């Protein structure tokens, strides 16, 4: 009888530790998934920001050329 109680207790502890291990593993997997998703979002965002900055500089350059052409044409 005492042996059964001991076996039941050991089984319960084993089950509890197994559950805690699975929860820890799931948390690590969720963290890895979040990091992967964030890194996948950064690359297109960086390209978009670079394209936006390039377009803004091109617009400023064209505006300056227009002003320069207008000034040159009036002389």
N, CA, C and O atoms as a GROMACS GRO file, in nm:
protein
  300
    1UNK      N    1   0.081  -0.118   0.000
    1UNK     CA    2   0.000   0.000   0.000
    1UNK      C    3   0.086   0.126   0.000
    1UNK      O    4   0.059   0.219  -0.075
    2UNK      N    5   0.190   0.129   0.083
    2UNK     CA    6   0.278   0.244   0.088
    2UNK      C    7   0.352   0.257  -0.044
    2UNK      O    8   0.382   0.368  -0.090
    3UNK      N    9   0.381   0.142  -0.106
    3UNK     CA   10   0.450   0.144  -0.234
    3UNK      C   11   0.362   0.207  -0.342
    3UNK      O   12   0.413   0.281  -0.427
    4UNK      N   13   0.232   0.180  -0.340
    4UNK     CA   14   0.140   0.238  -0.437
    4UNK      C   15   0.132   0.390  -0.420
    4UNK      O   16   0.131   0.463  -0.519
    5UNK      N   17   0.128   0.435  -0.296
    5UNK     CA   18   0.123   0.579  -0.269
    5UNK      C   19   0.249   0.646  -0.320
    5UNK      O   20   0.245   0.754  -0.378
    6UNK      N   21   0.361   0.580  -0.298
    6UNK     CA   22   0.489   0.633  -0.345
    6UNK      C   23   0.492   0.639  -0.497
    6UNK      O   24   0.539   0.736  -0.555
    7UNK      N   25   0.440   0.534  -0.562
    7UNK     CA   26   0.436   0.532  -0.708
    7UNK      C   27   0.341   0.638  -0.763
    7UNK      O   28   0.371   0.703  -0.863
    8UNK      N   29   0.227   0.657  -0.695
    8UNK     CA   30   0.132   0.760  -0.736
    8UNK      C   31   0.194   0.898  -0.725
    8UNK      O   32   0.179   0.983  -0.813
    9UNK      N   33   0.265   0.920  -0.612
    9UNK     CA   34   0.328   1.050  -0.591
    9UNK      C   35   0.436   1.074  -0.696
    9UNK      O   36   0.446   1.184  -0.751
   10UNK      N   37   0.517   0.974  -0.724
   10UNK     CA   38   0.623   0.986  -0.824
   10UNK      C   39   0.562   1.011  -0.962
   10UNK      O   40   0.615   1.091  -1.040
   11UNK      N   41   0.454   0.944  -0.992
   11UNK     CA   42   0.386   0.966  -1.120
   11UNK      C   43   0.331   1.106  -1.131
   11UNK      O   44   0.339   1.168  -1.237
   12UNK      N   45   0.274   1.157  -1.022
   12UNK     CA   46   0.220   1.293  -1.022
   12UNK      C   47   0.330   1.396  -1.040
   12UNK      O   48   0.315   1.492  -1.117
   13UNK      N   49   0.442   1.376  -0.970
   13UNK     CA   50   0.556   1.469  -0.983
   13UNK      C   51   0.611   1.462  -1.124
   13UNK      O   52   0.642   1.566  -1.183
   14UNK      N   53   0.623   1.342  -1.178
   14UNK     CA   54   0.674   1.325  -1.313
   14UNK      C   55   0.582   1.396  -1.414
   14UNK      O   56   0.630   1.464  -1.504
   15UNK      N   57   0.453   1.379  -1.397
   15UNK     CA   58   0.355   1.443  -1.486
   15UNK      C   59   0.363   1.595  -1.474
   15UNK      O   60   0.356   1.666  -1.574
   16UNK      N   61   0.377   1.644  -1.352
   16UNK     CA   62   0.387   1.788  -1.330
   16UNK      C   63   0.512   1.844  -1.397
   16UNK      O   64   0.506   1.947  -1.465
   17UNK      N   65   0.625   1.778  -1.378
   17UNK     CA   66   0.749   1.825  -1.439
   17UNK      C   67   0.741   1.820  -1.592
   17UNK      O   68   0.794   1.908  -1.660
   18UNK      N   69   0.676   1.717  -1.645
   18UNK     CA   70   0.659   1.706  -1.790
   18UNK      C   71   0.574   1.822  -1.843
   18UNK      O   72   0.605   1.880  -1.947
   19UNK      N   73   0.468   1.856  -1.771
   19UNK     CA   74   0.382   1.968  -1.811
   19UNK      C   75   0.458   2.100  -1.805
   19UNK      O   76   0.446   2.182  -1.896
   20UNK      N   77   0.534   2.122  -1.699
   20UNK     CA   78   0.614   2.244  -1.687
   20UNK      C   79   0.715   2.252  -1.801
   20UNK      O   80   0.737   2.360  -1.857
   21UNK      N   81   0.776   2.142  -1.835
   21UNK     CA   82   0.871   2.139  -1.946
   21UNK      C   83   0.806   2.173  -2.078
   21UNK      O   84   0.863   2.248  -2.158
   22UNK      N   85   0.686   2.120  -2.102
   22UNK     CA   86   0.615   2.150  -2.226
   22UNK      C   87   0.577   2.298  -2.233
   22UNK      O   88   0.586   2.360  -2.339
   23UNK      N   89   0.533   2.353  -2.119
   23UNK     CA   90   0.499   2.495  -2.117
   23UNK      C   91   0.621   2.582  -2.146
   23UNK      O   92   0.612   2.680  -2.220
   24UNK      N   93   0.732   2.546  -2.088
   24UNK     CA   94   0.857   2.620  -2.115
   24UNK      C   95   0.896   2.611  -2.261
   24UNK      O   96   0.937   2.710  -2.320
   25UNK      N   97   0.884   2.494  -2.318
   25UNK     CA   98   0.918   2.475  -2.459
   25UNK      C   99   0.825   2.558  -2.548
   25UNK      O  100   0.870   2.617  -2.646
   26UNK      N  101   0.697   2.561  -2.515
   26UNK     CA  102   0.602   2.640  -2.595
   26UNK      C  103   0.633   2.789  -2.586
   26UNK      O  104   0.618   2.861  -2.684
   27UNK      N  105   0.674   2.836  -2.469
   27UNK     CA  106   0.710   2.976  -2.455
   27UNK      C  107   0.831   3.010  -2.540
   27UNK      O  108   0.835   3.116  -2.603
   28UNK      N  109   0.930   2.923  -2.542
   28UNK     CA  110   1.049   2.945  -2.625
   28UNK      C  111   1.011   2.946  -2.772
   28UNK      O  112   1.060   3.028  -2.849
   29UNK      N  113   0.923   2.854  -2.813
   29UNK     CA  114   0.879   2.849  -2.953
   29UNK      C  115   0.802   2.975  -2.990
   29UNK      O  116   0.818   3.027  -3.101
   30UNK      N  117   0.719   3.025  -2.900
   30UNK     CA  118   0.645   3.149  -2.927
   30UNK      C  119   0.740   3.268  -2.939
   30UNK      O  120   0.722   3.354  -3.025
   31UNK      N  121   0.840   3.273  -2.854
   31UNK     CA  122   0.939   3.380  -2.860
   31UNK      C  123   1.015   3.375  -2.992
   31UNK      O  124   1.036   3.478  -3.056
   32UNK      N  125   1.057   3.255  -3.032
   32UNK     CA  126   1.128   3.239  -3.159
   32UNK      C  127   1.039   3.281  -3.275
   32UNK      O  128   1.086   3.346  -3.368
   33UNK      N  129   0.914   3.245  -3.270
   33UNK     CA  130   0.820   3.282  -3.375
   33UNK      C  131   0.802   3.434  -3.381
   33UNK      O  132   0.798   3.491  -3.490
   34UNK      N  133   0.793   3.497  -3.267
   34UNK     CA  134   0.781   3.643  -3.263
   34UNK      C  135   0.903   3.713  -3.319
   34UNK      O  136   0.891   3.811  -3.391
   35UNK      N  137   1.021   3.662  -3.285
   35UNK     CA  138   1.145   3.720  -3.337
   35UNK      C  139   1.151   3.703  -3.488
   35UNK      O  140   1.190   3.795  -3.560
   36UNK      N  141   1.114   3.585  -3.536
   36UNK     CA  142   1.116   3.559  -3.680
   36UNK      C  143   1.019   3.652  -3.752
   36UNK      O  144   1.053   3.709  -3.855
   37UNK      N  145   0.899   3.668  -3.698
   37UNK     CA  146   0.799   3.756  -3.759
   37UNK      C  147   0.848   3.900  -3.761
   37UNK      O  148   0.833   3.970  -3.861
   38UNK      N  149   0.905   3.945  -3.651
   38UNK     CA  150   0.956   4.083  -3.645
   38UNK      C  151   1.067   4.106  -3.746
   38UNK      O  152   1.071   4.210  -3.811
   39UNK      N  153   1.157   4.009  -3.759
   39UNK     CA  154   1.266   4.026  -3.854
   39UNK      C  155   1.216   4.022  -3.998
   39UNK      O  156   1.272   4.089  -4.085
   40UNK      N  157   1.111   3.944  -4.024
   40UNK     CA  158   1.054   3.941  -4.159
   40UNK      C  159   0.983   4.072  -4.191
   40UNK      O  160   0.973   4.109  -4.308
   41UNK      N  161   0.935   4.143  -4.090
   41UNK     CA  162   0.869   4.271  -4.113
   41UNK      C  163   0.970   4.384  -4.133
   41UNK      O  164   0.941   4.480  -4.205
   42UNK      N  165   1.087   4.374  -4.073
   42UNK     CA  166   1.185   4.481  -4.078
   42UNK      C  167   1.241   4.498  -4.220
   42UNK      O  168   1.261   4.611  -4.265
   43UNK      N  169   1.267   4.389  -4.290
   43UNK     CA  170   1.329   4.399  -4.422
   43UNK      C  171   1.244   4.478  -4.520
   43UNK      O  172   1.295   4.572  -4.581
   44UNK      N  173   1.115   4.446  -4.539
   44UNK     CA  174   1.035   4.527  -4.631
   44UNK      C  175   1.017   4.672  -4.583
   44UNK      O  176   1.012   4.764  -4.664
   45UNK      N  177   1.008   4.690  -4.452
   45UNK     CA  178   0.993   4.825  -4.398
   45UNK      C  179   1.117   4.908  -4.427
   45UNK      O  180   1.107   5.026  -4.463
   46UNK      N  181   1.234   4.848  -4.412
   46UNK     CA  182   1.359   4.918  -4.443
   46UNK      C  183   1.367   4.956  -4.589
   46UNK      O  184   1.410   5.066  -4.622
   47UNK      N  185   1.326   4.866  -4.677
   47UNK     CA  186   1.327   4.895  -4.821
   47UNK      C  187   1.230   5.007  -4.853
   47UNK      O  188   1.261   5.095  -4.933
   48UNK      N  189   1.113   5.004  -4.792
   48UNK     CA  190   1.013   5.109  -4.815
   48UNK      C  191   1.065   5.245  -4.769
   48UNK      O  192   1.047   5.345  -4.838
   49UNK      N  193   1.128   5.249  -4.652
   49UNK     CA  194   1.182   5.374  -4.602
   49UNK      C  195   1.294   5.427  -4.692
   49UNK      O  196   1.304   5.547  -4.715
   50UNK      N  197   1.377   5.337  -4.742
   50UNK     CA  198   1.484   5.376  -4.834
   50UNK      C  199   1.426   5.431  -4.963
   50UNK      O  200   1.473   5.533  -5.014
   51UNK      N  201   1.326   5.365  -5.017
   51UNK     CA  202   1.261   5.413  -5.139
   51UNK      C  203   1.196   5.549  -5.116
   51UNK      O  204   1.204   5.637  -5.201
   52UNK      N  205   1.131   5.565  -5.002
   52UNK     CA  206   1.065   5.691  -4.970
   52UNK      C  207   1.168   5.804  -4.960
   52UNK      O  208   1.144   5.913  -5.012
   53UNK      N  209   1.279   5.779  -4.894
   53UNK     CA  210   1.384   5.882  -4.883
   53UNK      C  211   1.441   5.916  -5.020
   53UNK      O  212   1.465   6.033  -5.049
   54UNK      N  213   1.462   5.815  -5.103
   54UNK     CA  214   1.512   5.841  -5.239
   54UNK      C  215   1.414   5.923  -5.320
   54UNK      O  216   1.454   6.014  -5.392
   55UNK      N  217   1.286   5.891  -5.310
   55UNK     CA  218   1.185   5.967  -5.383
   55UNK      C  219   1.177   6.111  -5.334
   55UNK      O  220   1.160   6.203  -5.414
   56UNK      N  221   1.189   6.131  -5.204
   56UNK     CA  222   1.186   6.266  -5.148
   56UNK      C  223   1.305   6.347  -5.198
   56UNK      O  224   1.290   6.464  -5.232
   57UNK      N  225   1.422   6.286  -5.201
   57UNK     CA  226   1.540   6.356  -5.250
   57UNK      C  227   1.527   6.388  -5.399
   57UNK      O  228   1.570   6.495  -5.443
   58UNK      N  229   1.470   6.298  -5.475
   58UNK     CA  230   1.448   6.324  -5.618
   58UNK      C  231   1.352   6.441  -5.637
   58UNK      O  232   1.372   6.524  -5.725
   59UNK      N  233   1.248   6.448  -5.556
   59UNK     CA  234   1.150   6.557  -5.565
   59UNK      C  235   1.217   6.691  -5.531
   59UNK      O  236   1.193   6.790  -5.599
   60UNK      N  237   1.298   6.693  -5.427
   60UNK     CA  238   1.369   6.816  -5.390
   60UNK      C  239   1.465   6.856  -5.501
   60UNK      O  240   1.475   6.973  -5.536
   61UNK      N  241   1.535   6.760  -5.558
   61UNK     CA  242   1.629   6.787  -5.666
   61UNK      C  243   1.557   6.847  -5.787
   61UNK      O  244   1.604   6.944  -5.846
   62UNK      N  245   1.443   6.789  -5.823
   62UNK     CA  246   1.366   6.842  -5.936
   62UNK      C  247   1.316   6.983  -5.908
   62UNK      O  248   1.315   7.068  -5.998
   63UNK      N  249   1.273   7.008  -5.786
   63UNK     CA  250   1.226   7.142  -5.749
   63UNK      C  251   1.341   7.242  -5.760
   63UNK      O  252   1.322   7.352  -5.812
   64UNK      N  253   1.458   7.206  -5.712
   64UNK     CA  254   1.574   7.295  -5.721
   64UNK      C  255   1.614   7.319  -5.866
   64UNK      O  256   1.653   7.430  -5.902
   65UNK      N  257   1.605   7.217  -5.949
   65UNK     CA  258   1.636   7.234  -6.091
   65UNK      C  259   1.535   7.327  -6.157
   65UNK      O  260   1.573   7.409  -6.241
   66UNK      N  261   1.410   7.316  -6.121
   66UNK     CA  262   1.307   7.404  -6.177
   66UNK      C  263   1.333   7.549  -6.135
   66UNK      O  264   1.324   7.640  -6.218
   67UNK      N  265   1.366   7.570  -6.008
   67UNK     CA  266   1.396   7.705  -5.961
   67UNK      C  267   1.519   7.759  -6.032
   67UNK      O  268   1.522   7.874  -6.074
   68UNK      N  269   1.620   7.674  -6.045
   68UNK     CA  270   1.743   7.716  -6.113
   68UNK      C  271   1.715   7.750  -6.259
   68UNK      O  272   1.768   7.848  -6.310
   69UNK      N  273   1.635   7.671  -6.325
   69UNK     CA  274   1.601   7.698  -6.466
   69UNK      C  275   1.520   7.826  -6.478
   69UNK      O  276   1.538   7.902  -6.573
   70UNK      N  277   1.432   7.852  -6.384
   70UNK     CA  278   1.352   7.974  -6.387
   70UNK      C  279   1.440   8.096  -6.368
   70UNK      O  280   1.421   8.197  -6.435
   71UNK      N  281   1.535   8.086  -6.277
   71UNK     CA  282   1.625   8.199  -6.252
   71UNK      C  283   1.715   8.222  -6.374
   71UNK      O  284   1.737   8.336  -6.415
   72UNK      N  285   1.765   8.113  -6.432
   72UNK     CA  286   1.853   8.125  -6.548
   72UNK      C  287   1.778   8.182  -6.668
   72UNK      O  288   1.835   8.257  -6.748
   73UNK      N  289   1.653   8.147  -6.682
   73UNK     CA  290   1.572   8.194  -6.795
   73UNK      C  291   1.539   8.342  -6.785
   73UNK      O  292   1.515   8.405  -6.889
   74UNK      N  293   1.538   8.401  -6.667
   74UNK     CA  294   1.503   8.542  -6.650
   74UNK      C  295   1.619   8.634  -6.680
   74UNK      O  296   1.597   8.753  -6.702
   75UNK      N  297   1.741   8.585  -6.681
   75UNK     CA  298   1.858   8.671  -6.703
   75UNK      C  299   1.870   8.710  -6.844
   75UNK      O  300   1.962   8.782  -6.880
   0.00000   0.00000   0.00000
